[in-house]
Amino acid sequence: MAKTKNGAGIEKSFYDEYYKNRSKAFAYCLGNIQLFEVQRPLSYYGIKTPPQLL
């Protein structure tokens, strides 16, 4: 958590609850982010459900 606490974009209470009773947590470091002017649905990318809900 020390490596991600300043850039995770979530509250510590959410982090603590989400990772409760887990021995590992993973994070992605994003670079070269492209912002789109128009929000697109997941179906535009061939995705039906957000990966974290699978």
N, C-alpha and C positions, 0 to 999 in steps of 0.2 A: 504494500500500500504506500510505502514511503516514496516510491518512484512515480506514482500516479496521482497523489493527493491534490496537486496543484492544477492538474489538467484533465481530470476524469469527467468533469461536468455533472457529477452527482453529489448529493449530500452524503456525509459520512454515515448517517443513520441508515440510509438506503443501502449503502455498501455493506455495512455491518449485517443488516438483515438478509440481504441477498446471499452473502457468503457465510452465513452462520452454519456451523458444523461442517465446514469444508476445509481441507488442508491446503488447497491451491486456488489461486485466482489468476486469470490471464487478462492481458490488455494488449491492444493494438496501438502502435504508433503510426499515425497517418501523416502522409506527406503529399505534396502536389495535389491538394484538394481542389476540385473543380466545383464551383457553385453554379447551379442552374437558375435561370430567371423564373422558370415555370416549374412548379412541383409536379412530379409525375407519379402515378400510382405504381405499386410494386409490379403489377401485371405488365407494365411497359418493359420491365427488365426480365420478364419471364418467371417472376416469383409470385407465389400465391400467399405465402405466410412469412412473416418475419422469422429469420433463423432462430432467434431466441425463444420462439413459441413452439418449436418442433420438439 
